[in-house]
Structures are given as C-alpha cells and as structure tokens.
Amino acid sequence: KMLMKTRDYYYHDGPLDYWKEKGKYALTLREIDGLIYDLKTGIYFSDLSGKEDQLIPFEYNGKYNTGHPAFAKDSRMYFASDREGGYGQMDIWFSDYTNGKWTTPVNAGPMINSPGNEVFPHYRMGRLFYASDRPDIGYGGLDLYYVSLLAENSEPYNLRAPVNGPYDDFAVYFGSDFKGFYSSNNKTGVGGDDIYSIEFIP
C-alpha cells in the first residue's frame, strides 16, 4: 500500500533500507516545500507509519541531493549525493552512526566514484553493489557494479551482459543470499523501468 499518502506531488520517492540497530527504515524523499526547481531529495528515518511528524531527517541532507541509503554492518550507511567534494555528479558517500550521532559524510573514493553518476548502493556480504554510468568500462547508461570491501583498493567489477546493456540497469537488491531483483529499462521489457530477477554467483 502507499506509504506517504499525504504527499501531493509527482516526483520519485526512492529506495529504502532497514536500519537494524534502531529498528527503523531510512528512505529517500523529495522536499515538498519551496520552488519546484529547488526541491532536493533527502534521507529520512521512519518507522513506516506514514506520518509526516514521524520522519526524522538525516542531519547532512542540507542543500544537496542525498538519497539511496544502504546499511552495512556496524551502522555504516552508504548513500548517493551530489554534495561538494565529489569526483563527478552523484557520488557514493558514507557516514557512521557512533555515540548517538552520524559522522561527517566521507566520499567513498575514486575507485568507486567517477566523473559520472554513482547511485543506488546496496551492501551484501562484504560487497558494495551500485549503479554507474561511467564511460570507461560500461555498456552504456547505468550499469551494475560491485567492489569488494574486504580488500584495499578493490577495483569495480561490471556485472556484464546479460545483466548490463546499453540501457539503464540499476537498483539491485539481494535477500539473505545472492538472489534478488534489479530494475532496467531494457527494451526486452514491457515498457519503462521493469523489475528483473537476478542470482549472483560469487
């Protein structure tokens, strides 16, 4: 069912992830007050009641687009943002929740980020999956990649065809194993962005 029924606007409300330590969810919402071209996306924490007064904003939303939260172990939250200090347009950043407070966001670095867009991070078993339109090793549009967080300076690995293609392939999400789903506007679908199933074999 629709979560934010009171939000009367026509923009994307993006991905969410479960914050196990606090029993809450982090979700991506666009601002609803202000001039239409100045509205930014932000991360908000919620119990999924759907009530506006239960939304707690991430303290580093600020004047930038910030969204696509993804939790790793030890309450580290990865997210996408176009804040200053990045390597391109949207970059992957992270912040740690320690002593009841989020640390200042840190850019995930040039091994992950590129002059293009890095978005939709997702953590699973020591790997950070994300989508990027980097031109050097991509198929075109957004492609799905992962880097190992278990080794220093791990290079990004393109998931390749038939997962990636010349269109946008993004927002992969795995369950307790490596079976999951991702979105794509590949022309093999039925129109727009479709959902595909995926099984990743390490």
N, C-alpha and C positions, 0 to 999 in steps of 0.2 A: 504494500500500500504506500501511497505517497507520504513522505516523512514531513516535509515542510509545506504544509497546506496553506499557510498564511503568506507565503512569499509570492506576491503577484508580479512576476516579471518573466521574461523569456530568455534566460541565459542558462548555461550549463551549471549544474551543481555536480561537482566532480567526485572522485573516488573517496572512500573512507577506509580506515583500518582500525583494528581493535587494540586499545592500549590496555594490555593485560594487567599491568601493575596497579592501575587505578580503576579498572572495570568500566572504562569509558571508551568512546569512539572519537577518533579525530576525522573530521570531514572537511571537504573543500566547498566553500560557499562564496558567491559573489555578493559584494556590498549591494544594498538596496536603496541607500540614501545618497543623494548627490546627483551631479550631472552624469548623463548616460555614458559619455566617453571617458570619464574619470574613474568609473567604478572599477575596483580591483578585486581579485579573488583573495581569499584568506583562509587560514586553517582555524577551525573552531572545534572545541571539545564538547561532547554532549553525551547524555545518557539515552539518546534516541527517543526521548519523549515527544519530540517535535515542537516543543515550546521554545519560543524565541528567548525567554528570560533564562532558559537553561543552557544557552550557548555561551561558552567561555572562549574568548578569542586568544589565539596564540600571541604572546606579547611582542613577537617580532614580525607580525604582519606588516605594519607600517604602510608606507606609500608604494609598496611593491606588490606585484602579483606573487602570491605564495600559496601553494597547494600541493595536492597529491601526497598526503602524508603516508609514510610506511614505517612501521616499527621493527627494529632489530632487537636483539637481546639486550638486557641491561638498560632498557628505556631510552635507547638512542632512536631518534626519529629522523628519517631521511625525508626530504621534500624537494619540490621544484620551485625555483624562484628566479625572477629577473632582477634581483637586487644588485647593487653596486658591488664590484669586486669579483665578478664572474669572468668566465672565459668567452662567453658568447651571449646568446639571447636568454633562453631559460637554461639554468644550470641545476645540477643536483647539489644540495646542501645538507648538512645535518646539525642537530642540536641534541644535547644530552640533558636528561632530567635528573638533577642531583640536588640534594638538600632542599627539596621542595620548590626548585626553580629551574627554568630552562637556561642553558648556557647560550652565549652569543653564537649565532649560526656560523658554521665553518664550511667553506667550499670544499666539495669532495675531490677537487684537484683536476689537473689536466689529463690524467689518464682516463678519467670518466667523462669529463666535460670537453666540449669542442666549441668552435665558433658558431655552431648551430644551436639547436634546441635539444636539451636532455630533460625528459619528463617521465611521469608515471613510474617512479621507483617502486620496487617490491622486493622484500628480503625473504630469502628462503635458504636455510641450512648453509650459511656461510657464503652465500652468493647474493649479490645485488643485481637484480634484473631491472632494466629500464628501457625506454624508447628514445631513439635519437635519429635526427635527420642529418647527421654528419656525412659529408660527401666522400671521405677518403676510402672507407671500407663498407659503404652502404649499398643497398639495391635501389634506393630512391624513396623519397617520402620518409616517414618514420619507420625505422626498423627496430626489432627487439634485440637487445644485447644483454650480456651479463659480465660482471667482473667478480673474481674470487676475492673475498675479504680475508681469506686465511693466509694469503701470501702477499708480501710487499710488492708494489708496482705491478700488480697483475694487469695484463692488457685486456681491453674489451674484446669479447668474443661475440661475433654476429651469429645469431641462431640460423641464418641462411634459409634458402628455399627448402621445402615449400612453405615454411612459416612466413619468411620475409619475401617481399616482392616489390614492384615499382610503386605500390600504393602505400597507405599508412597502416602499419601494423603496430599495435601499442596496447598498453594496459593489461599486461599479463598478470594473472593471479593464480597461485597454486594453493591447494588444500594442504593437508597434513603430509602429503608426499609430493611428488612432482607431476601430479595430474591436475590440470586446471583449465583455464579459459583465457582467451585474449580477444581483443577487438580488431577489426580490419575493415577497410572499405574496398577490399579486393573485389574485382569485377566478377569473381565466381559467386559472390553473394547474391542476396535478393534485393539489395538497394541500401545506400547509405552505409553506416557502420553496422556490421554484423558481428555476432559472437561466435567464436570457433573454439572447439575443444583442443587441448594440447597435452601431450605427455612428453616430459623432458627426461632423457636418459643420460645421467652424468657420465 
